[in-house]
Amino acid sequence: GGIDGATGAPAAGIPPRPFFSNMIDDKSPEWGPAIGGLMVAQNYDVERVLALAGEAIAGQLRQSIVDTNSPPLAESTIARKGHSKPLVDTGHMLNSVSYEVQTS
């Protein structure tokens, strides 16, 4: 597998960039009230509300990836990538953020 941004690979000199846990710490207090408001606004259509909440949370995670700028990349990494943006290289991680609503 690849390197997990949350834990990095300190032995290889790659510091952690915990974009996922930081987003959850920052945004999760909003989720309950938002879902409650969506339930009323969507006439208690649970599947629709969960799909809307899933897309919103996925968007928050994508934004957390984009916003992550620290710790800064090593000069050697900047030279290799051609830019100084952590976590973004091919766009694969950003494009892989998704959600799934399971009903049963």
Stockholm file with secondary structure:
# STOCKHOLM 1.0

chainA/1-104         GGIDGATGAPAAGIPPRPFFSNMIDDKSPEWGPAIGGLMVAQNYDVERVLALAGEAIAGQLRQSIVDTNSPPLAESTIARKGHSKPLVDTGHMLNSVSYEVQTS
#=GR chainA/1-104 SS CCCCTTTCBGGGTBCCCCHHHHHHHHHHHHHHHHHHHHHHHTTTCHHHHHHHHHHHHHHHHHHHHHHCCCSCCCHHHHHHHSSCCTTCSSSHHHHHCCCCCCCC
#=GC SS_cons         CCCCTTTCBGGGTBCCCCHHHHHHHHHHHHHHHHHHHHHHHTTTCHHHHHHHHHHHHHHHHHHHHHHCCCSCCCHHHHHHHSSCCTTCSSSHHHHHCCCCCCCC
//
